[in-house]
């Protein structure tokens, strides 16, 4: 029988322990930061060397997996995260609009 992602995540938490998984999350986030910084320093080379982008993608996947485990540990329902995301995206939309309006006023 095939395990679902949630079953695998729950088993990982039970096997390695909550503290170890939280520490692993921190490590994965640090690796993502490192990969993004490396890509930023080498943007021009990234066109010729897609490994920079691949490294970032791999670290994003690692962080997402660990974040899902964090949600399980803290018992945060997916719909709660979704609702918060919607609010934050709406706030970002408003900030972009305000910035564009401000820039158009500055250019006149």
Secondary structure as GFF3:
##gff-version 3
##sequence-region A 1 108
A	DSSP	alpha_helix	5	16	.	.	.	ID=ss1
A	DSSP	alpha_helix	18	41	.	.	.	ID=ss2
A	DSSP	alpha_helix	43	48	.	.	.	ID=ss3
A	DSSP	alpha_helix	51	74	.	.	.	ID=ss4
A	DSSP	alpha_helix	78	106	.	.	.	ID=ss5
###
